């Protein structure tokens, strides 16, 4: 895929906001669209929509957390070290590369214990691949 200079400028701006505007907790929404795939709801994404698709277990996690198989909303706490967050599931990073995404082992969700892959869009949303991600369904 070829990106224009405008695309790259927009992407750099988004990453800068993610890195320098780090939050202690994020509220994310995922949509199950008519094509049958789950996508993170990320307004102003400057690239192709398919880049926002949840795959490799992340889609299964979205479905697991959804009440209606249409959308799911979660609270996310990224952390550089293991922490205790009551009521949150834990995703522990097992490997990562800048452009290759990151694998996480999921624990703390009854009936859902597996590894998932998070794509480089994570860098735009969280500003990094955190060592730990704490996740709770937002009802």
DSSP file (Angstrom, degrees, kcal/mol; ACC not computed):
  #  RESIDUE AA STRUCTURE BP1 BP2  ACC     N-H-->O    O-->H-N    N-H-->O    O-->H-N    TCO  KAPPA ALPHA  PHI   PSI    X-CA   Y-CA   Z-CA
    1    1 A X              0   0    0      0, 0.0     2,-0.4     0, 0.0     0, 0.0   0.000 360.0 360.0 360.0 136.4    0.0    0.0    0.0
    2    2 A X        -     0   0    0      0, 0.0     2,-0.4     0, 0.0     0, 0.0  -0.841 360.0-156.4-100.7 135.9    1.3    3.5   -0.9
    3    3 A X        -     0   0    0     -2,-0.4     2,-0.1    44,-0.0    44,-0.0  -0.906  12.3-131.3-112.3 139.8    0.7    6.3    1.5
    4    4 A X     >  -     0   0    0     -2,-0.4     4,-2.3     1,-0.1     5,-0.2  -0.342  29.3-106.7 -79.2 167.0    0.7   10.0    0.5
    5    5 A X  H  > S+     0   0    0      1,-0.2     4,-2.3     2,-0.2     5,-0.2   0.872 123.8  54.8 -60.6 -36.7    2.6   12.6    2.3
    6    6 A X  H  > S+     0   0    0      2,-0.2     4,-2.5     1,-0.2    -1,-0.2   0.918 106.9  50.3 -62.8 -43.2   -0.7   13.9    3.7
    7    7 A X  H  > S+     0   0    0      1,-0.2     4,-2.5     2,-0.2    -2,-0.2   0.935 111.9  47.1 -58.5 -47.6   -1.4   10.4    5.0
    8    8 A X  H  X S+     0   0    0     -4,-2.3     4,-2.5     1,-0.2    -1,-0.2   0.866 110.9  51.7 -65.3 -36.8    2.0   10.2    6.7
    9    9 A X  H  X S+     0   0    0     -4,-2.3     4,-2.0     2,-0.2    -1,-0.2   0.925 111.4  47.3 -64.7 -44.5    1.6   13.6    8.2
   10   10 A X  H  X S+     0   0    0     -4,-2.5     4,-2.2     2,-0.2    -2,-0.2   0.905 112.5  49.9 -62.7 -41.5   -1.8   12.7    9.6
   11   11 A X  H  X S+     0   0    0     -4,-2.5     4,-2.6     2,-0.2     5,-0.2   0.921 109.2  51.1 -64.1 -44.4   -0.4    9.4   11.0
   12   12 A X  H  X S+     0   0    0     -4,-2.5     4,-2.5     1,-0.2    -1,-0.2   0.895 109.7  51.1 -60.0 -40.0    2.5   11.2   12.7
   13   13 A X  H  X S+     0   0    0     -4,-2.0     4,-2.1     2,-0.2    -1,-0.2   0.909 110.3  48.6 -64.1 -42.6    0.1   13.6   14.3
   14   14 A X  H  X S+     0   0    0     -4,-2.2     4,-2.1     2,-0.2    -2,-0.2   0.916 112.5  47.6 -64.5 -43.3   -2.1   10.8   15.6
   15   15 A X  H  X S+     0   0    0     -4,-2.6     4,-3.0     2,-0.2     5,-0.3   0.922 110.1  53.1 -64.1 -42.8    1.0    8.9   17.0
   16   16 A X  H  X S+     0   0    0     -4,-2.5     4,-2.8     1,-0.2     5,-0.3   0.918 109.7  48.2 -58.4 -43.9    2.3   12.1   18.6
   17   17 A X  H  X S+     0   0    0     -4,-2.1     4,-1.5     1,-0.2    -1,-0.2   0.891 113.6  48.0 -63.9 -38.8   -1.1   12.7   20.4
   18   18 A X  H  < S+     0   0    0     -4,-2.1    -2,-0.2     2,-0.2    -1,-0.2   0.920 116.5  42.0 -67.1 -43.9   -1.1    9.1   21.6
   19   19 A X  H >< S+     0   0    0     -4,-3.0     3,-0.6     1,-0.2    -2,-0.2   0.929 125.8  32.2 -71.2 -45.6    2.5    9.2   22.9
   20   20 A X  H 3< S+     0   0    0     -4,-2.8    -1,-0.2    -5,-0.3    -2,-0.2   0.622 118.6  53.7 -90.4 -12.7    2.3   12.6   24.5
   21   21 A X  T 3< S+     0   0    0     -4,-1.5    -1,-0.2    -5,-0.3    -2,-0.1  -0.085  76.9 163.4-109.3  34.0   -1.3   12.5   25.5
   22   22 A X    <   -     0   0    0     -3,-0.6     2,-0.3     1,-0.1    -3,-0.1  -0.212  20.5-157.5 -56.7 139.0   -1.1    9.2   27.4
   23   23 A X        -     0   0    0    103,-0.1    55,-0.3    -5,-0.1     3,-0.1  -0.765  23.8-131.0-112.6 161.2   -4.0    8.5   29.7
   24   24 A X  S    S+     0   0    0     -2,-0.3     2,-0.3     1,-0.3    54,-0.1   0.744  96.6  20.3 -81.8 -23.6   -4.2    6.3   32.7
   25   25 A X        -     0   0    0     52,-0.2     2,-0.3     2,-0.0    -1,-0.3  -0.995  68.9-159.2-147.1 140.5   -7.5    4.8   31.3
   26   26 A X  E     -A   76   0A   0     50,-3.0    50,-2.8    -2,-0.3     2,-0.6  -0.874  10.7-146.5-117.2 149.6   -9.0    4.6   27.9
   27   27 A X  E     -A   75   0A   0     -2,-0.3     2,-0.3    48,-0.2    48,-0.2  -0.962  28.1-176.7-116.5 111.4  -12.6    4.0   26.9
   28   28 A X  E     -A   74   0A   0     46,-2.5    46,-2.6    -2,-0.6     2,-0.4  -0.819  14.9-156.6-115.3 149.5  -12.8    2.0   23.6
   29   29 A X  E     -A   73   0A   0     12,-0.4    12,-3.2    -2,-0.3     2,-0.4  -0.969   4.7-165.9-123.6 139.7  -15.6    0.9   21.4
   30   30 A X  E     -AB  72  40A   0     42,-2.7    42,-2.1    -2,-0.4     2,-0.4  -0.980   8.1-153.7-124.9 138.1  -15.6   -2.0   19.0
   31   31 A X  E     -AB  71  39A   0      8,-2.8     8,-2.3    -2,-0.4     2,-0.8  -0.919  12.8-143.4-116.4 136.9  -18.2   -2.6   16.3
   32   32 A X  E     - B   0  38A   0     38,-3.3     6,-0.2    -2,-0.4     2,-0.1  -0.870  36.0-157.6 -94.3 106.4  -19.2   -5.8   14.6
   33   33 A X    >   -     0   0    0      4,-2.6     3,-2.5    -2,-0.8     4,-0.1  -0.275  30.2 -96.0 -91.7 172.2  -19.9   -4.6   11.1
   34   34 A X  T 3  S+     0   0    0      1,-0.3    -1,-0.1     2,-0.1    -2,-0.0   0.688 118.9  66.5 -61.5 -20.2  -22.0   -6.0    8.3
   35   35 A X  T 3  S-     0   0    0      2,-0.2    -1,-0.3     1,-0.0     3,-0.1   0.495 117.7-110.2 -79.3  -1.1  -19.0   -7.8    6.7
   36   36 A X  S <  S+     0   0    0     -3,-2.5     2,-0.3     1,-0.3    -2,-0.1   0.459  81.4 113.6  90.4   1.4  -18.9  -10.0    9.8
   37   37 A X        -     0   0    0     -4,-0.1    -4,-2.6    18,-0.0     2,-0.3  -0.747  64.0-122.8-108.9 155.5  -15.7   -8.6   11.3
   38   38 A X  E     -BC  32  54A   0     16,-0.5    16,-3.2    -2,-0.3     2,-0.3  -0.750  29.2-173.8 -92.1 141.0  -15.0   -6.6   14.4
   39   39 A X  E     -BC  31  53A   0     -8,-2.3    -8,-2.8    -2,-0.3     2,-0.3  -0.991  27.7-116.7-135.1 142.4  -13.3   -3.1   14.1
   40   40 A X  E     -B   30   0A   0     12,-2.1     2,-1.1    -2,-0.3   -10,-0.3  -0.616  32.3-122.8 -73.0 137.5  -12.1   -0.7   16.7
   41   41 A X        +     0   0    0    -12,-3.2     2,-0.5    -2,-0.3   -12,-0.4  -0.729  46.8 161.6 -84.2  99.2  -14.0    2.6   16.5
   42   42 A X    >   -     0   0    0     -2,-1.1     3,-1.1   -14,-0.1    -2,-0.1  -0.824  27.7-147.6-128.1  90.1  -11.2    5.0   15.9
   43   43 A X  T 3  S+     0   0    0     -2,-0.5     3,-0.1     1,-0.2    -2,-0.0  -0.177  79.2  21.2 -58.1 148.1  -12.4    8.4   14.5
   44   44 A X  T 3  S+     0   0    0      1,-0.2     2,-0.3     2,-0.0    -1,-0.2   0.684  76.0 168.3  67.7  21.4  -10.2   10.3   12.1
   45   45 A X    <   -     0   0    0     -3,-1.1    -1,-0.2     1,-0.1   -34,-0.1  -0.527  24.7-154.2 -63.7 123.6   -8.1    7.2   11.1
   46   46 A X        +     0   0    0     -2,-0.3    -1,-0.1    -3,-0.1     2,-0.1   0.555  66.4  58.7 -84.2  -6.2   -6.1    8.4    8.1
   47   47 A X  S    S-     0   0    0      1,-0.2   -44,-0.0     2,-0.0    -2,-0.0  -0.396 102.7 -46.9-112.4-171.0   -5.6    5.0    6.4
   48   48 A X    >   -     0   0    0     -2,-0.1     3,-1.6     1,-0.1     4,-0.2  -0.254  47.3-127.0 -61.1 141.8   -7.8    2.2    5.1
   49   49 A X  G >  S+     0   0    0      1,-0.3     3,-2.3     2,-0.2    -1,-0.1   0.832 104.7  69.0 -58.0 -35.8  -10.7    1.1    7.3
   50   50 A X  G >  S+     0   0    0      1,-0.3     3,-1.6     2,-0.2    -1,-0.3   0.724  84.4  72.0 -62.0 -19.4   -9.6   -2.6    7.1
   51   51 A X  G <  S+     0   0    0     -3,-1.6    -1,-0.3     1,-0.3    70,-0.2   0.699  91.5  59.2 -65.4 -17.8   -6.5   -1.7    9.2
   52   52 A X  G <  S+     0   0    0     -3,-2.3   -12,-2.1    -4,-0.2    -1,-0.3   0.369  80.2 124.0 -91.1   3.7   -8.9   -1.3   12.2
   53   53 A X  E <   -C   39   0A   0     -3,-1.6     2,-0.5   -14,-0.2   -14,-0.3  -0.412  60.1-132.1 -71.2 137.7  -10.1   -4.9   11.9
   54   54 A X  E     +C   38   0A   0    -16,-3.2   -16,-0.5    -2,-0.1     2,-0.2  -0.806  42.2 152.6 -89.4 125.2   -9.7   -7.2   15.0
   55   55 A X    >   +     0   0    0     -2,-0.5     3,-1.9    62,-0.3    62,-0.5  -0.802  38.7  46.6-138.8 178.1   -8.2  -10.6   14.0
   56   56 A X  T 3  S-     0   0    0      1,-0.3    61,-1.3    -2,-0.2    -1,-0.1   0.851 133.5 -36.9  52.8  46.5   -6.1  -13.4   15.6
   57   57 A X  T 3> S+     0   0    0     59,-0.2     4,-2.1    -3,-0.1    -1,-0.3  -0.037 124.7  91.0 100.0 -30.8   -8.1  -13.7   18.8
   58   58 A X  H <> S+     0   0    0     -3,-1.9     4,-2.1    59,-0.4    -2,-0.2   0.869  88.5  52.9 -64.0 -34.5   -8.9  -10.0   19.3
   59   59 A X  H  > S+     0   0    0      2,-0.2     4,-2.2     1,-0.2    -1,-0.2   0.890 107.6  50.4 -65.0 -39.5  -12.0  -10.6   17.3
   60   60 A X  H  > S+     0   0    0      2,-0.2     4,-2.4     1,-0.2    -2,-0.2   0.872 108.9  52.4 -66.1 -36.6  -13.0  -13.5   19.6
   61   61 A X  H  X S+     0   0    0     -4,-2.1     4,-2.1     2,-0.2    -2,-0.2   0.911 108.2  50.4 -65.9 -42.4  -12.4  -11.3   22.6
   62   62 A X  H  X S+     0   0    0     -4,-2.1     4,-1.0     1,-0.2    -2,-0.2   0.933 112.5  46.9 -59.2 -46.4  -14.7   -8.6   21.2
   63   63 A X  H >< S+     0   0    0     -4,-2.2     3,-0.5     1,-0.2    -2,-0.2   0.903 110.5  53.0 -62.8 -41.6  -17.4  -11.2   20.6
   64   64 A X  H 3< S+     0   0    0     -4,-2.4    -1,-0.2     1,-0.2    -2,-0.2   0.881 113.1  43.7 -60.3 -39.6  -16.9  -12.7   24.1
   65   65 A X  H 3< S+     0   0    0     -4,-2.1     2,-0.3    -5,-0.1    -1,-0.2   0.589  95.0  97.8 -84.5 -11.5  -17.3   -9.2   25.7
   66   66 A X    <<  -     0   0    0     -4,-1.0     6,-0.2    -3,-0.5    71,-0.0  -0.587  52.2-165.3 -84.2 138.2  -20.3   -8.2   23.6
   67   67 A X  S    S+     0   0    0      4,-0.5    -1,-0.1    -2,-0.3     5,-0.1   0.755  93.3  24.4 -85.5 -28.1  -23.9   -8.5   24.9
   68   68 A X  S    S-     0   0    0      3,-0.6    -1,-0.1     0, 0.0     4,-0.1   0.350  97.9-120.4-122.6   4.7  -25.5   -8.1   21.5
   69   69 A X  S    S+     0   0    0      2,-0.3     3,-0.1    -6,-0.2    -6,-0.1   0.719  98.9  84.8  59.3  22.0  -22.9   -9.2   19.0
   70   70 A X  S    S-     0   0    0      1,-0.5   -38,-3.3   -39,-0.1     2,-0.3   0.675  99.4  -9.0-116.2 -42.0  -23.1   -5.6   17.5
   71   71 A X  E     -A   31   0A   0    -40,-0.3    -3,-0.6    -8,-0.1    -4,-0.5  -0.977  52.2-160.7-151.5 162.6  -20.8   -3.6   19.7
   72   72 A X  E     -A   30   0A   0    -42,-2.1   -42,-2.7    -2,-0.3     2,-0.4  -0.985   6.4-157.2-146.1 144.5  -18.7   -3.8   22.8
   73   73 A X  E     -A   29   0A   0     65,-0.4    65,-3.1    -2,-0.3     2,-0.3  -0.969  16.5-179.3-122.6 137.2  -17.3   -1.1   25.0
   74   74 A X  E     -AD  28 137A   0    -46,-2.6   -46,-2.5    -2,-0.4     2,-0.5  -0.954  27.3-132.7-136.3 153.5  -14.3   -1.6   27.3
   75   75 A X  E     -AD  27 136A   0     61,-3.2    61,-2.3    -2,-0.3     2,-0.4  -0.905  29.6-164.4 -99.4 134.7  -12.2    0.3   29.8
   76   76 A X  E     -AD  26 135A   0    -50,-2.8   -50,-3.0    -2,-0.5     2,-0.5  -0.982  14.1-171.1-128.0 129.2   -8.5   -0.2   29.2
   77   77 A X  E     - D   0 134A   0     57,-2.9    57,-2.8    -2,-0.4     2,-0.3  -0.952  13.9-155.1-117.7 109.2   -5.6    0.5   31.6
   78   78 A X  E     - D   0 133A   0     -2,-0.5     2,-0.3   -55,-0.3    55,-0.2  -0.619  17.9-178.1 -80.7 143.8   -2.1    0.2   30.0
   79   79 A X  E     - D   0 132A   0     53,-2.8    53,-2.4    -2,-0.3    52,-0.4  -0.997  34.9-147.9-144.9 146.8    0.7   -0.5   32.4
   80   80 A X  S    S+     0   0    0     -2,-0.3     2,-0.3    51,-0.2    -1,-0.1   0.622  89.8  26.4 -87.0 -14.0    4.5   -1.0   32.2
   81   81 A X  S    S-     0   0    0     51,-0.1    51,-0.1    50,-0.0     2,-0.1  -0.935 101.5 -74.1-142.2 165.9    4.5   -3.5   35.1
   82   82 A X        +     0   0    0     -2,-0.3     2,-0.3    49,-0.1    -2,-0.1  -0.378  56.7 172.6 -62.8 132.4    2.1   -6.0   36.7
   83   83 A X        -     0   0    0     -2,-0.1     2,-0.6    -4,-0.1    -4,-0.0  -0.829  33.5-113.1-134.1 172.1   -0.6   -4.2   38.8
   84   84 A X        +     0   0    0     -2,-0.3     2,-0.4     2,-0.0    50,-0.0  -0.955  33.3 170.0-113.1 119.0   -3.8   -5.2   40.6
   85   85 A X    >   -     0   0    0     -2,-0.6     3,-2.0     3,-0.2    -2,-0.0  -0.914  31.7-131.3-130.9 104.8   -7.0   -3.8   39.2
   86   86 A X  T 3  S+     0   0    0     -2,-0.4     3,-0.1     1,-0.3    -2,-0.0  -0.294  90.2  12.2 -58.1 129.3  -10.1   -5.3   40.8
   87   87 A X  T 3  S+     0   0    0      1,-0.3     2,-0.4    21,-0.0    -1,-0.3   0.439 102.6 114.9  84.7   0.3  -12.7   -6.5   38.2
   88   88 A X    <   -     0   0    0     -3,-2.0    -1,-0.3    48,-0.1    48,-0.2  -0.825  61.2-132.6-105.4 142.2  -10.2   -6.2   35.3
   89   89 A X  E     -E  135   0A   0     46,-3.4    46,-2.1    -2,-0.4     2,-0.5  -0.516  26.7-126.1 -79.2 159.0   -8.9   -9.0   33.1
   90   90 A X  E     -EF 134 107A   0     17,-2.8    17,-2.5    44,-0.2     2,-0.5  -0.937  18.3-167.7-115.4 131.4   -5.1   -9.0   32.5
   91   91 A X  E     -EF 133 106A   0     42,-2.7    42,-2.4    -2,-0.5     2,-0.6  -0.977  12.5-163.1-112.5 118.5   -3.4   -9.1   29.1
   92   92 A X  E     -EF 132 105A   0     13,-2.5    13,-2.6    -2,-0.5    40,-0.2  -0.904  19.3-125.2-107.6 122.6    0.3   -9.8   29.5
   93   93 A X  E     + F   0 104A   0     38,-2.9    11,-0.3    -2,-0.6     3,-0.1  -0.440  27.9 177.4 -67.3 131.0    2.5   -9.1   26.5
   94   94 A X  E     -     0   0A   0      9,-2.8     2,-0.3     1,-0.4    -1,-0.2   0.686  66.1 -13.0-106.1 -26.5    4.6  -12.1   25.4
   95   95 A X  E     + F   0 103A   0      8,-1.0     8,-2.0     2,-0.0    -1,-0.4  -0.970  62.1 173.7-164.8 162.9    6.3  -10.5   22.4
   96   96 A X  E     - F   0 102A   0     -2,-0.3     2,-0.3     6,-0.2     6,-0.2  -0.978  13.1-165.1-166.9 158.7    6.2   -7.5   20.1
   97   97 A X  E  >  - F   0 101A   0      4,-2.1     4,-1.1    -2,-0.3     3,-0.1  -0.973  38.1-110.0-146.4 153.9    7.8   -5.6   17.3
   98   98 A X  T  4 S+     0   0    0     -2,-0.3     3,-0.2     1,-0.2    25,-0.1   0.895 116.2  19.5 -52.0 -50.3    7.3   -2.1   16.1
   99   99 A X  T  4 S+     0   0    0      1,-0.2    21,-0.3    -3,-0.1    -1,-0.2   0.518 119.7  63.6-100.2  -5.5    5.6   -3.0   12.8
  100  100 A X  T  4 S-     0   0    0      1,-0.3    -2,-0.2    -3,-0.1    -1,-0.2   0.419  95.3-131.1-100.5   1.4    4.6   -6.6   13.6
  101  101 A X  E  <  -F   97   0A   0     -4,-1.1    -4,-2.1    -3,-0.2     2,-0.3  -0.381  26.7 -81.6  82.4-164.3    2.2   -5.9   16.5
  102  102 A X  E     -FG  96 118A   0     16,-2.4    16,-3.2    -6,-0.2     2,-0.4  -0.997  22.5-136.2-146.5 145.1    2.1   -7.7   19.8
  103  103 A X  E     -FG  95 117A   0     -8,-2.0    -9,-2.8    -2,-0.3    -8,-1.0  -0.842  22.8-169.5-101.2 141.1    0.9  -11.0   21.3
  104  104 A X  E     -FG  93 116A   0     12,-2.7    12,-2.8    -2,-0.4     2,-0.5  -0.993  19.7-137.5-132.2 137.6   -0.9  -11.0   24.7
  105  105 A X  E     -FG  92 115A   0    -13,-2.6   -13,-2.5    -2,-0.4     2,-0.5  -0.828  26.2-145.1 -88.6 129.0   -1.9  -13.8   27.0
  106  106 A X  E     +F   91   0A   0      8,-2.8     8,-0.4    -2,-0.5     2,-0.3  -0.820  26.9 162.8 -99.9 131.5   -5.4  -13.1   28.4
  107  107 A X  E     +F   90   0A   0    -17,-2.5   -17,-2.8    -2,-0.5     3,-0.1  -0.974  47.7  51.0-141.3 158.1   -6.3  -14.2   31.9
  108  108 A X  S    S+     0   0    0     -2,-0.3     2,-0.6   -19,-0.2     5,-0.1   0.527  77.4 106.7  94.0   6.8   -9.0  -13.3   34.3
  109  109 A X  S >  S-     0   0    0      3,-0.5     3,-2.7   -19,-0.1    -1,-0.2  -0.946  73.8-125.4-117.6 109.3  -12.0  -13.8   32.0
  110  110 A X  T 3  S+     0   0    0     -2,-0.6    -3,-0.0     1,-0.3     3,-0.0  -0.293  94.9   9.7 -56.1 124.9  -13.9  -17.0   32.9
  111  111 A X  T 3  S+     0   0    0      1,-0.0     2,-0.4    -2,-0.0    -1,-0.3   0.430 113.9  86.3  85.1  -0.3  -14.1  -19.2   29.8
  112  112 A X    <   +     0   0    0     -3,-2.7    -3,-0.5     2,-0.0     2,-0.5  -0.784  42.4 144.8-134.9  91.5  -11.6  -17.1   27.8
  113  113 A X        +     0   0    0     -2,-0.4     2,-0.3    -5,-0.1    -6,-0.1  -0.916  33.9 103.4-128.6 103.5   -8.0  -18.0   28.3
  114  114 A X        -     0   0    0     -2,-0.5    -8,-2.8    -8,-0.4     2,-0.4  -0.953  67.4 -86.1-163.8 176.6   -6.0  -17.7   25.2
  115  115 A X  E     -G  105   0A   0     -2,-0.3     2,-0.3   -10,-0.2   -10,-0.2  -0.792  38.1-171.1 -97.8 143.5   -3.4  -15.6   23.3
  116  116 A X  E     -G  104   0A   0    -12,-2.8   -12,-2.7    -2,-0.4     2,-0.4  -0.886  16.2-133.0-127.0 162.2   -4.5  -12.7   21.1
  117  117 A X  E     -G  103   0A   0    -61,-1.3     2,-0.5   -62,-0.5   -59,-0.4  -0.962  12.0-160.4-116.5 133.5   -2.6  -10.5   18.7
  118  118 A X  E     -G  102   0A   0    -16,-3.2   -16,-2.4    -2,-0.4   -64,-0.1  -0.965  18.2-136.5-113.5 127.4   -2.9   -6.7   18.6
  119  119 A X    >   -     0   0    0     -2,-0.5     3,-2.3   -18,-0.2     4,-0.2  -0.140  34.7 -88.3 -77.1 172.7   -1.9   -4.9   15.4
  120  120 A X  T >> S+     0   0    0      1,-0.3     3,-1.6   -21,-0.3     4,-0.6   0.603 114.7  84.0 -60.7 -11.0    0.2   -1.8   15.1
  121  121 A X  H >> S+     0   0    0      1,-0.3     4,-2.0   -70,-0.2     3,-1.0   0.805  76.3  74.4 -58.6 -26.0   -3.0    0.3   15.3
  122  122 A X  H <>>S+     0   0    0     -3,-2.3     4,-3.3     1,-0.3     5,-0.8   0.847  87.8  59.2 -53.2 -35.8   -2.4   -0.2   19.1
  123  123 A X  H <>5S+     0   0    0     -3,-1.6     4,-0.6     1,-0.2    -1,-0.3   0.847 107.0  45.9 -63.8 -33.8    0.5    2.4   18.8
  124  124 A X  H <<5S+     0   0    0     -3,-1.0    -2,-0.2    -4,-0.6    -1,-0.2   0.853 120.3  38.9 -75.1 -36.0   -2.0    5.0   17.5
  125  125 A X  H  <5S+     0   0    0     -4,-2.0    -2,-0.2     1,-0.1    -3,-0.2   0.938 135.4  16.0 -82.0 -49.8   -4.6    4.2   20.2
  126  126 A X  H  <5S-     0   0    0     -4,-3.3    -3,-0.2     2,-0.2    -2,-0.1   0.563  94.4-124.1-104.0 -11.2   -2.4    3.6   23.3
  127  127 A X  S  <<S+     0   0    0     -5,-0.8     2,-0.3    -4,-0.6    -4,-0.2   0.421  84.1  20.3  83.5  -2.8    0.9    5.1   22.1
  128  128 A X  S    S-     0   0    0     -6,-0.6     2,-0.8  -110,-0.0    -2,-0.2  -0.966  88.8 -91.1-172.5 175.3    2.8    1.9   22.7
  129  129 A X        -     0   0    0     -2,-0.3    -6,-0.1    -3,-0.1     4,-0.0  -0.872  52.7-145.0-101.7  94.3    2.5   -1.9   23.2
  130  130 A X        -     0   0    0     -2,-0.8   -50,-0.2     1,-0.1   -37,-0.1  -0.216  14.5-127.6 -61.7 149.7    2.2   -1.9   27.0
  131  131 A X  S    S+     0   0    0    -52,-0.4   -38,-2.9     1,-0.2     2,-0.4   0.858  98.3  20.9 -62.1 -34.7    3.7   -4.8   29.0
  132  132 A X  E     -DE  79  92A   0    -53,-2.4   -53,-2.8   -40,-0.2     2,-0.4  -0.989  65.8-165.9-135.0 144.0    0.3   -5.2   30.6
  133  133 A X  E     -DE  78  91A   0    -42,-2.4   -42,-2.7    -2,-0.4     2,-0.5  -0.996  10.0-155.1-128.2 126.1   -3.2   -4.2   29.6
  134  134 A X  E     -DE  77  90A   0    -57,-2.8   -57,-2.9    -2,-0.4     2,-0.4  -0.889  17.3-169.7-103.9 132.4   -6.0   -4.3   32.1
  135  135 A X  E     +DE  76  89A   0    -46,-2.1   -46,-3.4    -2,-0.5     2,-0.4  -0.965  13.3 174.6-131.9 132.9   -9.4   -4.7   30.5
  136  136 A X  E     -D   75   0A   0    -61,-2.3   -61,-3.2    -2,-0.4     2,-0.1  -0.998  35.7-112.2-139.2 135.2  -12.9   -4.4   31.9
  137  137 A X  E     -D   74   0A   0     -2,-0.4     2,-0.8   -63,-0.2   -63,-0.3  -0.432  26.2-142.4 -62.8 133.5  -16.3   -4.5   30.1
  138  138 A X              0   0    0    -65,-3.1   -65,-0.4  -110,-0.2    -1,-0.1  -0.884 360.0 360.0-101.7 107.7  -18.0   -1.2   30.2
  139  139 A X              0   0    0     -2,-0.8    -1,-0.1   -67,-0.1   -65,-0.1   0.460 360.0 360.0 -81.0 360.0  -21.7   -1.9   30.6
